[in-house]
Amino acid sequence: MSWFSLGSLTLPYQLQRQGVALRSDMARLGQELTTGQTANPQRHLQGDIAPLAAIETRLARIESFTQSSKSTSLRVDAMQNAMGQLEAARSDISSKLLLSPNSGAPEDMLRSLGTSASHALGSAVSALSLSVAGQTAFSGTATDRAPLVPAAQIMSEISARVGALNTADAIVAEVNKAFHDAGELFDTSFYQGSEAGPGAKTSADSGDAARLPTAADTPIRAALSGLVIAALLADDTLAIDQDARQDLARQGALALIDAGPALTGMQAGLGDEQARLDAQAVQFTTERDALTSARQGMIGVDPYEAAMQLEQTRVQLETLYTVTARTSRLSLTEYLR
C-alpha cells in the first residue's frame, strides 16, 4: 500500500502544480529566446503599454502604405513603358509622313505609309491596354476592362464618319472632332475606362494622392488621332484624289508632331511620380526600421539571460521529475526499511 493513503494527499498535487508552472516557464522562455521579445509585454512594461500600442499602430499604417506604394510603383513603371511605345510610334510615323508630300510620293507609297500607321495604331492601343497585377493601368478606376476598343473598331467607325468627305481639311476636322469634342465618338464609343484614379498617397500622414493618367487624357487623344489620320491613307473608301491624299499625309504628320510635346510632358510627369515613389519607399523603410528598433528596446529580452533562465528551469524540471518518480514508488515497507 502506498504511504499516500495513510496521510495527506497534498504532495502529489503540489508536485503536479510545480510541474505545470515549470513547463509553462519553459515554453515562455523558449519563445522569448527564439523571438528575442518578451512573451508578456504588459507585464514586462508594468502595464504602461500606451507607447507600445502607438508604435504598433504606426508600423501597421506604414506597412499598409508601403504595399500601396509598391503596387502604384509597378503600375507607374508599366505606364511609363507604354508611353514610351506610344511616343516611339508617333515619332516614327510622323518622320515618314513628313517627307512623303514634299517628295511627291506616289499613291501606293502613301497607302503603304497608311498601313504602317494602322499597325502603329494597333500597337499603341495594345500598349495602352496593359494590365498590371490583373488591373488595367490606363482605365482610371475601371481597372477591370481595357481602356480602348480595338484599333480595327476605331478605324471602322472613323472611316464611316469621313468616307463621304473629299478634302483633307474636312477629314482632319472630323477626326479631331471625334477624338476631342465632348460627347463625340471617343467618349461614347472608343474609351471604355472611367475617370482617373489616385496613385499612392504622398505620405503616410497625408490624404493627398497623385493623379495617374488615363487613355482619355488630351495628349494621348492627340497622338491617337494623329495616327488615325495617317492610317486613313490606306483607306480605299475615301472619296479623295491624289493631291488630297498627299495633303492628308502632311496634316497627319503635323498632327503627330504637335502631339509630341504634350506626350513628353506626360512622360516627365510619370518620371516625377517614379522618383517620388522611390523617395517615399526610402522614407517608409527608414521610419519602419527606427520604430522596430524602438519597439525592440521596449519589449526585447537579453538572449543570454533568457538562455540562462531556460537552463535553470530545465534543471529544476528534471529535478522535479526525479523527485516525483522517487516519491511515487514509496510504500510502507520501503518507509519502514
Buried (B, 14 or more C-beta within 10 A) or exposed (E): EEBBEEEEEEEEEEBEEBBEBBEEBBEBBBBBBEEBBBBEBEEBBEEEBEEBEEBBEBBEEBEEBBEBBBBBBBBBBBBBEBBBBBBBBBBBBBEBBBEBBEEEBEEEBBBBBBBBBBBBBBBBBBBBBBBBEEBBBBBBEBBEEBBBBEBEEBBEBBBEBBEEBEBBEBBBBBBBBBBBEEEBBBBEEBBBBBEBBBBBBEEBEEEEBBBBBBBBBEBBBBBBBBBBBBBBBBBEEBEBEEEBBBBBBBBBBBBBBEBBEBBEEBBEBBEEBBEBBEEBBEBBEEBBEEBEEBBEEBBBBEEEEBBEBBEEBBEBBEEBEEEBEEBEEEEEEEEEE
